[in-house]
Amino acid sequence: MNHQEPEIDPKALLLFALQHFDIAILADNGKYVEVPNDYTIEVETNGVYRLTHLGKVIAPFADVETLCHFVKLG
């Protein structure tokens, strides 16, 4: 019998992590999520999260926990 891990929706994971880290969601626009300090997080199709600040790319994050720590440091 072949047991596969269920695929986790990257957007759902992001929203869960933001809530867990007590980061406010200012706007949820499809694949874009706006959070405090003028950050926007784009959920890319490859499961990477692209963090931008006022339209400029800060960094791609493969790990949502690392992303949340970065945003909290703001």
N, C-alpha and C positions, 0 to 999 in steps of 0.2 A: 504494500500500500504506500502511495506517495503522498506525504504530508507536506504541503507548501504553506509558508507563512502567508497570511492574508496581506494584500497590498494595502499600505496605509496611504490615505489621501494626504498629499503634502500640505494642502490648504487647511484641512481639518487639524492636522498636526500643529501647524503654525498657530492657528486660533487657540488651540488647547494650551500650547506653550506660553503664548502671550498672557492668557488668563492665569496660568500657573505662576508666572513670574510677576503678576500684578502690573502688567503693562497695558495701559488703556488703548483700546481700538477706537481711533477717532473717525475712521471711515473704512468701509469695506466695499471696494469697487472691483468685484470680480477677482482678477489675479493680483490686484494691488490692494495693500492694506496700509493705511496711514496710521502712524503711532506718534506719540509726543516727540518733541525736539525736532520737528520738521523732517522726520524720517519717513520714507515709504519703503515697504517691502514688496518686491515682486516675486510671486511664486512662478518659477520657470517650469516648463514641461519636464525637464530632466531631474526634478526634485531639488534643485538648487534654489536658494533664496538670495535674491539680489537686493542689497540694501543701498538706497540712495538718500542723499541729503540735499534738499532744495534742487532736485533734478540731476545732481552729480553722483555718479556711482562711487560708493565707498568701497564695497567689496562683495564678492559672492560668498555665501555661506552654505556649506553642505550640511552642517550640523545646526539644528534649530536651537539647541541649548546655548551654543556659543554665540549665535546671533542675538538671543535674548540678553545674555550677559553684556554684550557690546551695547545694545540699545539702552539697557539700564544705566550703564556708565555715562551715556549721552554726552 
